[in-house]
């Protein structure tokens, strides 16, 4: 086991102009930590993982594993094991042979290979399938074999590149729970890449959010959700996404049509000093509620209702600044409006609103 550090690491692809797929990434991953790299397509998360694996060059900066600089070290000498999106199993080999193949190449004794494979199969509930070939396995079982192949090597670091993307929704939920439990049991440092922010939020000890190769924020899932550092993180983390709108800033606070979001006086003085006349306000769907009669509120015209058991999400248009913007509100199922209805909504709590600088996108509140 070992800690991992990216030190101003960059990957630059040639072109006109050159593309910085990963741009000066600085990130410390503790020994035994499960860190998730998340971001939209093209954000650089898989490239960063491949840099750590040695499959992509590090054009600037450095990468260390266990305090050892591995920037110029070949992949086979980095003491890592990688699980890819594709299972990459040998079709002519049994499950046991697939799992033990890397050890066989290393000329480890048959007895030790058998013991390691047996233990990995027990951890992954594959004991009954060791004599089968991949074609006789389900997608989830094949993915577990690919993980078993990594586990038997007993590496310092596990690297996982969207390993669940080929699984159906139910199996994906089940398998991510198994991976999380397994990592906790083994205590091996793990770097996991996904584009699915729900996957990231439910699996990682910490989550690093990337955009265009630049690290936006790295924190615990709860902290990312409660206090996003900028507009991008606010809009990316959370499902459904946070409602974001840019509105005028007055002495009372941020002015939405029919509703004013109160802002602390000390924060106002700071904004006035920077001469901001507008502010970007973010409100999560659960931060809004149906307004009581006489309360200041936004009027939302319902376009879509998603009923999800005890809760429902109401999508609609609100009038803001002379235009219309889509807002999402979470409600209880028994109080769900219908398509075409107009409902009045207000803040569930004054602290439910997040504020950002509309010019830089950075968070304004402490």
LINLINRA-V668407 format. One record per helix or strand. SS is the DSSP state (2 for helix, 1 for strand). FROM is the first residue (numbers start at 0). TO is the last residue. Records with the same first field share a line. If there is no record, write none. Layout:
BEGIN
SS: FROM-TO + FROM-TO
END
This chain:
BEGIN
1: 3-12 + 18-28 + 33-37 + 59-64 + 67-68 + 79-82 + 93-93 + 132-132 + 156-160 + 188-193 + 205-210 + 213-218 + 229-229 + 242-248 + 252-255 + 258-261 + 277-282 + 287-289 + 297-307 + 310-319 + 322-331 + 341-346 + 352-355 + 361-362
2: 44-52 + 74-76 + 94-104 + 109-122 + 126-128 + 133-135 + 138-150 + 168-185 + 196-202 + 220-225 + 230-235 + 264-272 + 284-286 + 332-334 + 349-351
END
